[in-house]
């Protein structure tokens, strides 16, 4: 099989890149190790920066998002059961959209189907080859047969555990990482959200977050030891702990119910440099991981896709390789900005194992200063709604 761009990974970043390139007249093939049903079953982030919203509209998948998504013009921060609001629109003139990653992926699949896009599922043993040549190709196994995709470029959208980043030479790749000493215990429940905007809570017992997916589907998290057995956290235990950590007025109106999904996720900050080697470009979690505190994971992947799509369109349409040459530098500048914000927000809102009473008071004082300072709120809001492309 021959195509112009072979994309490894059929999650939202791979599908979005395929969609944008197809609309620009560039052929793509997407290789995905899992089944379509599996990809669509993954529960992920739900906050879209406004730049992400606009790019999804450009890709032709805006109508359902605009109809069913929830624009948020601010968010609530809490310390020791008392909250205050940061107004995004007032400080930056922008907002965010709450619309689940699962819904984005579903919309992208439908768009790819409508355009007869080629997405090959259950592609085993995917291996990119000859990436430092002008004729790269990718081999994979399907139905017991080895197959090959010849292409001009390979784009790695296959996540942290994927093959793409590992295809770079060890003497080229430099990795940066911080692993946090706690996790997020999250549940999904068919209950109305406790508030129309997100609530981030700092408490001496640990962090908590109140989020939502739609008007009757809520997503809640509490900080927990990353090695806690999930069985320890019954629904009643979770709801009791959440109520202890969030503002009292929110706890009083919280509607509880059976969880329909429960998981405990570790947190890390991770960056791989460079994001391009030869004819390979990395996008999304293949190159970087952020703690979910700042809601940057999917948004960073969408930013990478924009830079990659612009660079590839300029190459194929105009013979202009400047975008490809600058891809890694441009993407990493935005990545490190989001890594810094997510690290700051995580450090501010969580209880660390070695944290003293002094450290807790410092966190509370910083939040009090954030509450009192429009300038500080503006800086936070600028980062939360999304750094410019």
C-alpha positions, 0 to 999 in steps of 0.5 A: 500500500502506498500513501503520503502520510502513515499515521500510527495511532487511531486515537483523537490526535491521529484521527484529527491529523488524518481528517485535516490532511484529507481535507487538504487533499493529502492521502493518509493511512491510520494504523491502530493496534486496538479495535474501534470499540476499544478506542471509543470505550476509553474515558479521558479528559473533557476540557477543550481550550478554545484553540482546540475548539476552533481547530475541531470546527476547521476539521468539520466536526464542530456541530455536535460539539457546539450543540452538546458541549458546555462553554465555561467562562471560569472555574472555581478554586477552593482551599480548606472548604472555601472557594473563589472563582477565576473568571476566564472571560473577564481576564482573557476574553476567552473560555473553554469547552467541556466536551468529552474526549470520547465524544471527540473521538466518536465525531472524528470516526464518523467524519473519517467514515464519511470521507472514506478515510483509511483506518486499519484496526488490530494492526499488530507489530507496527514497525516504522522503518527507514525513517532517516531516508526519503522513502520511509515505510511501516510494516505491520501484521494483520490477519496473520500476514505481514503488510507494508505501507510505503509513505513520505512521512510517518507520524507517531500518535501512538501514545507513551507506550507506542513504538514511534518514539522508541524508533528514534536513536538513543543518542538523539532522544533526550527525555525529561520526567517527574513522577508524582508520589500520588494518583487520581482516584476517579469515578464516573456517575450518572448524576447531575454535576455539583456545579456548572463549572469545575471545582478544584479543591486544595485540602489538608486531606488531599486534592479533589476535583469536581467535573462533568461530561454532560447534564447527567454525567459527572466526573469526580476525583480525589487524590489517593496513594497511587498503590491503593487497592481500588477495592478499598474505595467503595462508592460510599468511601469515595463520596464521603472523602470527596465531601470532606475536601470540597467547599461546604456549600458544594458538599451540601448539594452534591448528588451521589449515586452508583459509580459506572466507572472507577479507576486510579491513575498515576501522575507524571510530567514527561517530555521527549526531545526532539519531536522530529527525526528524519521523516518521523514526527511525534504528536501527543502522548508519544512525546509528552505527558502532563498531569491532568490537573491543568487539562492539557493532555488532549489540548497539547496533542491537538496543538501538535496536530495543528503544527504537523498539519500546517507543515505537511500541507506546506510541504506537499502543496508548495514544496516549503519545508520550513514548517517541518524544519521548525516543527519540533522547536515550535511544538516543544515551546508550547509543550514546555509552557503547558508542562510548567503550568500543569506542574505549578497547578499540581504542586499548588493543589495537592498534598505531598507525602513529605508536606509539613504544616508550613508547606500547607500554609504556603499553599493556602497563602498562594491561593489567597493571593491568587484570590486577591490579585487580578494579575495573578488570575489573568496569568492563570487564566491565560494558561488554562484557556490555552497558550497561543499557537 
